[in-house]
Each structure stands twice: as structure tokens, then as C-alpha cells.
Amino acid sequence: MYILKIKGNGKIPDHFQIRDEGFTLIAYFKSGNHATALKKCNLTDYETEFVHLISKIPYNEIIPLNFKK
């Protein structure tokens, strides 16, 4: 899976996309609503790492999600 951070403009806030290996859109969310996306992608065990990641990734770059326990 991959995550992308997209910069909003004006009334549209910044948002994130989670995509699978074929780049099909799995989840689309604002930074404050990441819990729903984590549930949808079965990543709730990695919430701490995920929150840290979304605060640090740059805009418009495709970042692989490689969470390990």
C-alpha cells in the first residue's frame, strides 16, 4: 500500500489518499479523520506510526506503507 499527501487550496483542506499495489484508491481522508481510513485498510494496530508518518511526509510524493510489528 501507498500513501499520498495532497495539498488543499482555499476552502479545500489538505487530504491523504491510501492506494493499493495497483494504485487503486482504498481510502481518502483529512488528517483529523485518519481513524476511519485505518479501519478501512485494517491498519488500526499501527495508529501511532501512521499519525507520525502523516505529520512528516511531503506533499505530492508516493510513500510506501511498510509497517512491521
PDB file of N, CA, C and O in Angstrom:
ATOM      1  N   MET A   1       0.840  -1.179   0.000  1.00  0.00           N
ATOM      2  CA  MET A   1       0.000   0.000   0.000  1.00  0.00           C
ATOM      3  C   MET A   1       0.884   1.241   0.000  1.00  0.00           C
ATOM      4  O   MET A   1       2.045   1.215   0.408  1.00  0.00           O
ATOM      5  N   TYR A   2       0.292   2.312  -0.469  1.00  0.00           N
ATOM      6  CA  TYR A   2       0.993   3.588  -0.565  1.00  0.00           C
ATOM      7  C   TYR A   2       0.114   4.696   0.001  1.00  0.00           C
ATOM      8  O   TYR A   2      -1.111   4.576   0.047  1.00  0.00           O
ATOM      9  N   ILE A   3       0.771   5.790   0.434  1.00  0.00           N
ATOM     10  CA  ILE A   3       0.041   6.962   0.907  1.00  0.00           C
ATOM     11  C   ILE A   3       0.555   8.184   0.161  1.00  0.00           C
ATOM     12  O   ILE A   3       1.746   8.296  -0.129  1.00  0.00           O
ATOM     13  N   LEU A   4      -0.354   9.090  -0.143  1.00  0.00           N
ATOM     14  CA  LEU A   4      -0.027  10.355  -0.800  1.00  0.00           C
ATOM     15  C   LEU A   4      -0.639  11.485   0.016  1.00  0.00           C
ATOM     16  O   LEU A   4      -1.770  11.371   0.489  1.00  0.00           O
ATOM     17  N   LYS A   5       0.095  12.560   0.178  1.00  0.00           N
ATOM     18  CA  LYS A   5      -0.406  13.754   0.855  1.00  0.00           C
ATOM     19  C   LYS A   5      -0.657  14.810  -0.212  1.00  0.00           C
ATOM     20  O   LYS A   5       0.249  15.189  -0.954  1.00  0.00           O
ATOM     21  N   ILE A   6      -1.904  15.282  -0.280  1.00  0.00           N
ATOM     22  CA  ILE A   6      -2.313  16.236  -1.302  1.00  0.00           C
ATOM     23  C   ILE A   6      -2.608  17.580  -0.641  1.00  0.00           C
ATOM     24  O   ILE A   6      -3.374  17.649   0.320  1.00  0.00           O
ATOM     25  N   LYS A   7      -1.997  18.651  -1.159  1.00  0.00           N
ATOM     26  CA  LYS A   7      -2.201  19.989  -0.593  1.00  0.00           C
ATOM     27  C   LYS A   7      -3.526  20.565  -1.066  1.00  0.00           C
ATOM     28  O   LYS A   7      -3.825  20.585  -2.261  1.00  0.00           O
ATOM     29  N   GLY A   8      -4.303  21.025  -0.117  1.00  0.00           N
ATOM     30  CA  GLY A   8      -5.564  21.680  -0.436  1.00  0.00           C
ATOM     31  C   GLY A   8      -5.322  23.131  -0.823  1.00  0.00           C
ATOM     32  O   GLY A   8      -4.197  23.627  -0.769  1.00  0.00           O
ATOM     33  N   ASN A   9      -6.405  23.800  -1.215  1.00  0.00           N
ATOM     34  CA  ASN A   9      -6.296  25.226  -1.527  1.00  0.00           C
ATOM     35  C   ASN A   9      -7.618  25.900  -1.186  1.00  0.00           C
ATOM     36  O   ASN A   9      -8.690  25.339  -1.415  1.00  0.00           O
ATOM     37  N   GLY A  10      -7.535  27.086  -0.647  1.00  0.00           N
ATOM     38  CA  GLY A  10      -8.751  27.816  -0.301  1.00  0.00           C
ATOM     39  C   GLY A  10      -9.602  27.065   0.705  1.00  0.00           C
ATOM     40  O   GLY A  10      -9.169  26.819   1.831  1.00  0.00           O
ATOM     41  N   LYS A  11     -10.807  26.701   0.304  1.00  0.00           N
ATOM     42  CA  LYS A  11     -11.742  26.021   1.201  1.00  0.00           C
ATOM     43  C   LYS A  11     -11.505  24.515   1.283  1.00  0.00           C
ATOM     44  O   LYS A  11     -12.058  23.849   2.159  1.00  0.00           O
ATOM     45  N   ILE A  12     -10.694  23.977   0.386  1.00  0.00           N
ATOM     46  CA  ILE A  12     -10.427  22.539   0.383  1.00  0.00           C
ATOM     47  C   ILE A  12      -9.210  22.266   1.269  1.00  0.00           C
ATOM     48  O   ILE A  12      -8.129  22.788   0.997  1.00  0.00           O
ATOM     49  N   PRO A  13      -9.365  21.455   2.328  1.00  0.00           N
ATOM     50  CA  PRO A  13      -8.239  21.187   3.233  1.00  0.00           C
ATOM     51  C   PRO A  13      -7.261  20.168   2.634  1.00  0.00           C
ATOM     52  O   PRO A  13      -7.576  19.479   1.664  1.00  0.00           O
ATOM     53  N   ASP A  14      -6.073  20.093   3.234  1.00  0.00           N
ATOM     54  CA  ASP A  14      -5.130  19.043   2.858  1.00  0.00           C
ATOM     55  C   ASP A  14      -5.794  17.695   3.109  1.00  0.00           C
ATOM     56  O   ASP A  14      -6.602  17.556   4.027  1.00  0.00           O
ATOM     57  N   HIS A  15      -5.450  16.705   2.292  1.00  0.00           N
ATOM     58  CA  HIS A  15      -6.017  15.380   2.489  1.00  0.00           C
ATOM     59  C   HIS A  15      -5.002  14.315   2.086  1.00  0.00           C
ATOM     60  O   HIS A  15      -3.953  14.616   1.517  1.00  0.00           O
ATOM     61  N   PHE A  16      -5.333  13.086   2.388  1.00  0.00           N
ATOM     62  CA  PHE A  16      -4.458  11.955   2.126  1.00  0.00           C
ATOM     63  C   PHE A  16      -5.204  10.907   1.326  1.00  0.00           C
ATOM     64  O   PHE A  16      -6.427  10.796   1.409  1.00  0.00           O
ATOM     65  N   GLN A  17      -4.457  10.146   0.556  1.00  0.00           N
ATOM     66  CA  GLN A  17      -5.012   9.012  -0.174  1.00  0.00           C
ATOM     67  C   GLN A  17      -4.188   7.783   0.181  1.00  0.00           C
ATOM     68  O   GLN A  17      -2.960   7.842   0.229  1.00  0.00           O
ATOM     69  N   ILE A  18      -4.869   6.674   0.428  1.00  0.00           N
ATOM     70  CA  ILE A  18      -4.195   5.389   0.576  1.00  0.00           C
ATOM     71  C   ILE A  18      -4.559   4.577  -0.655  1.00  0.00           C
ATOM     72  O   ILE A  18      -5.732   4.440  -1.002  1.00  0.00           O
ATOM     73  N   ARG A  19      -3.536   4.039  -1.311  1.00  0.00           N
ATOM     74  CA  ARG A  19      -3.738   3.278  -2.544  1.00  0.00           C
ATOM     75  C   ARG A  19      -3.080   1.906  -2.410  1.00  0.00           C
ATOM     76  O   ARG A  19      -2.091   1.741  -1.695  1.00  0.00           O
ATOM     77  N   ASP A  20      -3.650   0.925  -3.113  1.00  0.00           N
ATOM     78  CA  ASP A  20      -3.090  -0.425  -3.064  1.00  0.00           C
ATOM     79  C   ASP A  20      -1.938  -0.562  -4.061  1.00  0.00           C
ATOM     80  O   ASP A  20      -1.521   0.421  -4.674  1.00  0.00           O
ATOM     81  N   GLU A  21      -1.431  -1.778  -4.218  1.00  0.00           N
ATOM     82  CA  GLU A  21      -0.282  -2.027  -5.096  1.00  0.00           C
ATOM     83  C   GLU A  21      -0.556  -1.664  -6.554  1.00  0.00           C
ATOM     84  O   GLU A  21       0.369  -1.310  -7.285  1.00  0.00           O
ATOM     85  N   GLY A  22      -1.813  -1.747  -6.986  1.00  0.00           N
ATOM     86  CA  GLY A  22      -2.182  -1.358  -8.346  1.00  0.00           C
ATOM     87  C   GLY A  22      -2.604   0.100  -8.443  1.00  0.00           C
ATOM     88  O   GLY A  22      -3.124   0.526  -9.474  1.00  0.00           O
ATOM     89  N   PHE A  23      -2.386   0.873  -7.378  1.00  0.00           N
ATOM     90  CA  PHE A  23      -2.730   2.287  -7.248  1.00  0.00           C
ATOM     91  C   PHE A  23      -4.235   2.560  -7.309  1.00  0.00           C
ATOM     92  O   PHE A  23      -4.660   3.656  -7.677  1.00  0.00           O
ATOM     93  N   THR A  24      -5.028   1.565  -6.949  1.00  0.00           N
ATOM     94  CA  THR A  24      -6.467   1.769  -6.803  1.00  0.00           C
ATOM     95  C   THR A  24      -6.711   2.484  -5.479  1.00  0.00           C
ATOM     96  O   THR A  24      -6.123   2.120  -4.460  1.00  0.00           O
ATOM     97  N   LEU A  25      -7.563   3.486  -5.487  1.00  0.00           N
ATOM     98  CA  LEU A  25      -7.863   4.250  -4.279  1.00  0.00           C
ATOM     99  C   LEU A  25      -8.571   3.374  -3.258  1.00  0.00           C
ATOM    100  O   LEU A  25      -9.612   2.788  -3.555  1.00  0.00           O
ATOM    101  N   ILE A  26      -8.010   3.282  -2.047  1.00  0.00           N
ATOM    102  CA  ILE A  26      -8.583   2.499  -0.958  1.00  0.00           C
ATOM    103  C   ILE A  26      -9.273   3.414   0.051  1.00  0.00           C
ATOM    104  O   ILE A  26     -10.375   3.116   0.513  1.00  0.00           O
ATOM    105  N   ALA A  27      -8.621   4.530   0.393  1.00  0.00           N
ATOM    106  CA  ALA A  27      -9.179   5.463   1.378  1.00  0.00           C
ATOM    107  C   ALA A  27      -8.739   6.883   1.033  1.00  0.00           C
ATOM    108  O   ALA A  27      -7.676   7.105   0.452  1.00  0.00           O
ATOM    109  N   TYR A  28      -9.595   7.842   1.412  1.00  0.00           N
ATOM    110  CA  TYR A  28      -9.389   9.261   1.142  1.00  0.00           C
ATOM    111  C   TYR A  28      -9.840   9.979   2.405  1.00  0.00           C
ATOM    112  O   TYR A  28     -10.991   9.829   2.815  1.00  0.00           O
ATOM    113  N   PHE A  29      -8.953  10.763   3.038  1.00  0.00           N
ATOM    114  CA  PHE A  29      -9.311  11.348   4.328  1.00  0.00           C
ATOM    115  C   PHE A  29      -8.525  12.620   4.613  1.00  0.00           C
ATOM    116  O   PHE A  29      -7.456  12.856   4.049  1.00  0.00           O
ATOM    117  N   LYS A  30      -9.093  13.440   5.516  1.00  0.00           N
ATOM    118  CA  LYS A  30      -8.392  14.604   6.045  1.00  0.00           C
ATOM    119  C   LYS A  30      -7.550  14.126   7.228  1.00  0.00           C
ATOM    120  O   LYS A  30      -7.834  13.076   7.804  1.00  0.00           O
ATOM    121  N   SER A  31      -6.531  14.876   7.589  1.00  0.00           N
ATOM    122  CA  SER A  31      -5.609  14.435   8.644  1.00  0.00           C
ATOM    123  C   SER A  31      -6.300  14.190   9.981  1.00  0.00           C
ATOM    124  O   SER A  31      -5.876  13.313  10.734  1.00  0.00           O
ATOM    125  N   GLY A  32      -7.334  14.929  10.289  1.00  0.00           N
ATOM    126  CA  GLY A  32      -8.039  14.737  11.550  1.00  0.00           C
ATOM    127  C   GLY A  32      -8.970  13.546  11.565  1.00  0.00           C
ATOM    128  O   GLY A  32      -9.516  13.205  12.614  1.00  0.00           O
ATOM    129  N   ASN A  33      -9.164  12.904  10.423  1.00  0.00           N
ATOM    130  CA  ASN A  33     -10.103  11.790  10.324  1.00  0.00           C
ATOM    131  C   ASN A  33      -9.388  10.511   9.881  1.00  0.00           C
ATOM    132  O   ASN A  33      -9.915   9.753   9.068  1.00  0.00           O
ATOM    133  N   HIS A  34      -8.211  10.278  10.407  1.00  0.00           N
ATOM    134  CA  HIS A  34      -7.431   9.119   9.985  1.00  0.00           C
ATOM    135  C   HIS A  34      -7.951   7.799  10.543  1.00  0.00           C
ATOM    136  O   HIS A  34      -7.678   6.745   9.967  1.00  0.00           O
ATOM    137  N   ALA A  35      -8.687   7.827  11.640  1.00  0.00           N
ATOM    138  CA  ALA A  35      -9.164   6.586  12.269  1.00  0.00           C
ATOM    139  C   ALA A  35     -10.047   5.771  11.326  1.00  0.00           C
ATOM    140  O   ALA A  35      -9.928   4.547  11.271  1.00  0.00           O
ATOM    141  N   THR A  36     -10.919   6.431  10.595  1.00  0.00           N
ATOM    142  CA  THR A  36     -11.794   5.739   9.649  1.00  0.00           C
ATOM    143  C   THR A  36     -10.975   5.071   8.547  1.00  0.00           C
ATOM    144  O   THR A  36     -11.258   3.936   8.164  1.00  0.00           O
ATOM    145  N   ALA A  37      -9.977   5.760   8.044  1.00  0.00           N
ATOM    146  CA  ALA A  37      -9.126   5.197   6.989  1.00  0.00           C
ATOM    147  C   ALA A  37      -8.341   4.000   7.504  1.00  0.00           C
ATOM    148  O   ALA A  37      -8.175   3.012   6.788  1.00  0.00           O
ATOM    149  N   LEU A  38      -7.857   4.080   8.735  1.00  0.00           N
ATOM    150  CA  LEU A  38      -7.113   2.956   9.300  1.00  0.00           C
ATOM    151  C   LEU A  38      -7.990   1.720   9.432  1.00  0.00           C
ATOM    152  O   LEU A  38      -7.540   0.608   9.158  1.00  0.00           O
ATOM    153  N   LYS A  39      -9.237   1.907   9.848  1.00  0.00           N
ATOM    154  CA  LYS A  39     -10.166   0.776   9.947  1.00  0.00           C
ATOM    155  C   LYS A  39     -10.425   0.176   8.575  1.00  0.00           C
ATOM    156  O   LYS A  39     -10.444  -1.045   8.417  1.00  0.00           O
ATOM    157  N   LYS A  40     -10.624   1.030   7.593  1.00  0.00           N
ATOM    158  CA  LYS A  40     -10.925   0.577   6.234  1.00  0.00           C
ATOM    159  C   LYS A  40      -9.772  -0.238   5.641  1.00  0.00           C
ATOM    160  O   LYS A  40      -9.997  -1.147   4.842  1.00  0.00           O
ATOM    161  N   CYS A  41      -8.544   0.089   6.033  1.00  0.00           N
ATOM    162  CA  CYS A  41      -7.354  -0.575   5.490  1.00  0.00           C
ATOM    163  C   CYS A  41      -6.784  -1.637   6.429  1.00  0.00           C
ATOM    164  O   CYS A  41      -5.722  -2.199   6.160  1.00  0.00           O
ATOM    165  N   ASN A  42      -7.481  -1.910   7.523  1.00  0.00           N
ATOM    166  CA  ASN A  42      -7.013  -2.885   8.524  1.00  0.00           C
ATOM    167  C   ASN A  42      -5.636  -2.527   9.079  1.00  0.00           C
ATOM    168  O   ASN A  42      -4.780  -3.398   9.236  1.00  0.00           O
ATOM    169  N   LEU A  43      -5.429  -1.261   9.371  1.00  0.00           N
ATOM    170  CA  LEU A  43      -4.155  -0.782   9.905  1.00  0.00           C
ATOM    171  C   LEU A  43      -4.298  -0.194  11.306  1.00  0.00           C
ATOM    172  O   LEU A  43      -3.442   0.581  11.732  1.00  0.00           O
ATOM    173  N   THR A  44      -5.352  -0.543  12.026  1.00  0.00           N
ATOM    174  CA  THR A  44      -5.582   0.058  13.346  1.00  0.00           C
ATOM    175  C   THR A  44      -4.477  -0.275  14.347  1.00  0.00           C
ATOM    176  O   THR A  44      -4.287   0.468  15.310  1.00  0.00           O
ATOM    177  N   ASP A  45      -3.751  -1.360  14.146  1.00  0.00           N
ATOM    178  CA  ASP A  45      -2.645  -1.713  15.043  1.00  0.00           C
ATOM    179  C   ASP A  45      -1.468  -0.752  14.910  1.00  0.00           C
ATOM    180  O   ASP A  45      -0.589  -0.725  15.771  1.00  0.00           O
ATOM    181  N   TYR A  46      -1.446   0.026  13.848  1.00  0.00           N
ATOM    182  CA  TYR A  46      -0.316   0.907  13.556  1.00  0.00           C
ATOM    183  C   TYR A  46      -0.680   2.383  13.667  1.00  0.00           C
ATOM    184  O   TYR A  46      -0.061   3.221  13.011  1.00  0.00           O
ATOM    185  N   GLU A  47      -1.660   2.710  14.476  1.00  0.00           N
ATOM    186  CA  GLU A  47      -2.141   4.095  14.539  1.00  0.00           C
ATOM    187  C   GLU A  47      -1.043   5.079  14.938  1.00  0.00           C
ATOM    188  O   GLU A  47      -0.928   6.144  14.332  1.00  0.00           O
ATOM    189  N   THR A  48      -0.240   4.746  15.937  1.00  0.00           N
ATOM    190  CA  THR A  48       0.818   5.658  16.383  1.00  0.00           C
ATOM    191  C   THR A  48       1.815   5.939  15.264  1.00  0.00           C
ATOM    192  O   THR A  48       2.167   7.091  15.011  1.00  0.00           O
ATOM    193  N   GLU A  49       2.269   4.878  14.596  1.00  0.00           N
ATOM    194  CA  GLU A  49       3.217   5.039  13.497  1.00  0.00           C
ATOM    195  C   GLU A  49       2.585   5.817  12.343  1.00  0.00           C
ATOM    196  O   GLU A  49       3.243   6.635  11.701  1.00  0.00           O
ATOM    197  N   PHE A  50       1.307   5.553  12.088  1.00  0.00           N
ATOM    198  CA  PHE A  50       0.596   6.208  10.995  1.00  0.00           C
ATOM    199  C   PHE A  50       0.475   7.710  11.242  1.00  0.00           C
ATOM    200  O   PHE A  50       0.734   8.510  10.342  1.00  0.00           O
ATOM    201  N   VAL A  51       0.086   8.092  12.444  1.00  0.00           N
ATOM    202  CA  VAL A  51      -0.050   9.515  12.787  1.00  0.00           C
ATOM    203  C   VAL A  51       1.305  10.214  12.661  1.00  0.00           C
ATOM    204  O   VAL A  51       1.385  11.337  12.163  1.00  0.00           O
ATOM    205  N   HIS A  52       2.350   9.556  13.106  1.00  0.00           N
ATOM    206  CA  HIS A  52       3.697  10.126  12.977  1.00  0.00           C
ATOM    207  C   HIS A  52       4.062  10.299  11.501  1.00  0.00           C
ATOM    208  O   HIS A  52       4.617  11.327  11.114  1.00  0.00           O
ATOM    209  N   LEU A  53       3.756   9.307  10.690  1.00  0.00           N
ATOM    210  CA  LEU A  53       4.072   9.358   9.263  1.00  0.00           C
ATOM    211  C   LEU A  53       3.331  10.487   8.556  1.00  0.00           C
ATOM    212  O   LEU A  53       3.943  11.235   7.794  1.00  0.00           O
ATOM    213  N   ILE A  54       2.027  10.627   8.792  1.00  0.00           N
ATOM    214  CA  ILE A  54       1.269  11.652   8.064  1.00  0.00           C
ATOM    215  C   ILE A  54       1.666  13.066   8.471  1.00  0.00           C
ATOM    216  O   ILE A  54       1.431  14.016   7.724  1.00  0.00           O
ATOM    217  N   SER A  55       2.265  13.211   9.647  1.00  0.00           N
ATOM    218  CA  SER A  55       2.719  14.547  10.041  1.00  0.00           C
ATOM    219  C   SER A  55       4.051  14.911   9.389  1.00  0.00           C
ATOM    220  O   SER A  55       4.414  16.087   9.355  1.00  0.00           O
ATOM    221  N   LYS A  56       4.778  13.932   8.875  1.00  0.00           N
ATOM    222  CA  LYS A  56       6.115  14.172   8.343  1.00  0.00           C
ATOM    223  C   LYS A  56       6.236  14.087   6.825  1.00  0.00           C
ATOM    224  O   LYS A  56       7.176  14.651   6.263  1.00  0.00           O
ATOM    225  N   ILE A  57       5.316  13.401   6.138  1.00  0.00           N
ATOM    226  CA  ILE A  57       5.520  13.186   4.703  1.00  0.00           C
ATOM    227  C   ILE A  57       5.315  14.479   3.912  1.00  0.00           C
ATOM    228  O   ILE A  57       4.481  15.308   4.276  1.00  0.00           O
ATOM    229  N   PRO A  58       6.075  14.646   2.835  1.00  0.00           N
ATOM    230  CA  PRO A  58       5.931  15.843   1.994  1.00  0.00           C
ATOM    231  C   PRO A  58       4.716  15.723   1.074  1.00  0.00           C
ATOM    232  O   PRO A  58       4.185  14.631   0.866  1.00  0.00           O
ATOM    233  N   TYR A  59       4.294  16.838   0.540  1.00  0.00           N
ATOM    234  CA  TYR A  59       3.174  16.852  -0.397  1.00  0.00           C
ATOM    235  C   TYR A  59       3.566  16.197  -1.722  1.00  0.00           C
ATOM    236  O   TYR A  59       4.713  16.273  -2.161  1.00  0.00           O
ATOM    237  N   ASN A  60       2.580  15.555  -2.340  1.00  0.00           N
ATOM    238  CA  ASN A  60       2.678  15.033  -3.708  1.00  0.00           C
ATOM    239  C   ASN A  60       3.783  14.007  -3.934  1.00  0.00           C
ATOM    240  O   ASN A  60       4.301  13.894  -5.045  1.00  0.00           O
ATOM    241  N   GLU A  61       4.149  13.260  -2.901  1.00  0.00           N
ATOM    242  CA  GLU A  61       5.094  12.162  -3.064  1.00  0.00           C
ATOM    243  C   GLU A  61       4.397  10.867  -2.684  1.00  0.00           C
ATOM    244  O   GLU A  61       3.597  10.833  -1.749  1.00  0.00           O
ATOM    245  N   ILE A  62       4.703   9.806  -3.411  1.00  0.00           N
ATOM    246  CA  ILE A  62       4.129   8.494  -3.128  1.00  0.00           C
ATOM    247  C   ILE A  62       5.043   7.798  -2.123  1.00  0.00           C
ATOM    248  O   ILE A  62       6.210   7.529  -2.409  1.00  0.00           O
ATOM    249  N   ILE A  63       4.496   7.512  -0.946  1.00  0.00           N
ATOM    250  CA  ILE A  63       5.266   6.902   0.130  1.00  0.00           C
ATOM    251  C   ILE A  63       4.723   5.495   0.385  1.00  0.00           C
ATOM    252  O   ILE A  63       3.526   5.340   0.626  1.00  0.00           O
ATOM    253  N   PRO A  64       5.579   4.464   0.338  1.00  0.00           N
ATOM    254  CA  PRO A  64       5.087   3.113   0.634  1.00  0.00           C
ATOM    255  C   PRO A  64       4.790   2.960   2.124  1.00  0.00           C
ATOM    256  O   PRO A  64       5.503   3.507   2.964  1.00  0.00           O
ATOM    257  N   LEU A  65       3.741   2.218   2.445  1.00  0.00           N
ATOM    258  CA  LEU A  65       3.400   1.907   3.834  1.00  0.00           C
ATOM    259  C   LEU A  65       3.992   0.542   4.156  1.00  0.00           C
ATOM    260  O   LEU A  65       3.512  -0.480   3.666  1.00  0.00           O
ATOM    261  N   ASN A  66       5.020   0.529   4.969  1.00  0.00           N
ATOM    262  CA  ASN A  66       5.703  -0.714   5.336  1.00  0.00           C
ATOM    263  C   ASN A  66       5.731  -0.860   6.843  1.00  0.00           C
ATOM    264  O   ASN A  66       6.805  -0.839   7.445  1.00  0.00           O
ATOM    265  N   PHE A  67       4.582  -1.007   7.459  1.00  0.00           N
ATOM    266  CA  PHE A  67       4.519  -1.142   8.907  1.00  0.00           C
ATOM    267  C   PHE A  67       4.842  -2.569   9.306  1.00  0.00           C
ATOM    268  O   PHE A  67       4.352  -3.524   8.704  1.00  0.00           O
ATOM    269  N   LYS A  68       5.680  -2.702  10.338  1.00  0.00           N
ATOM    270  CA  LYS A  68       6.029  -4.018  10.872  1.00  0.00           C
ATOM    271  C   LYS A  68       5.854  -3.991  12.378  1.00  0.00           C
ATOM    272  O   LYS A  68       6.155  -2.990  13.027  1.00  0.00           O
ATOM    273  N   LYS A  69       5.371  -5.084  12.928  1.00  0.00           N
ATOM    274  CA  LYS A  69       5.195  -5.167  14.389  1.00  0.00           C
ATOM    275  C   LYS A  69       6.513  -5.451  15.055  1.00  0.00           C
ATOM    276  O   LYS A  69       6.575  -5.558  16.280  1.00  0.00           O
TER     277      LYS A  69
END
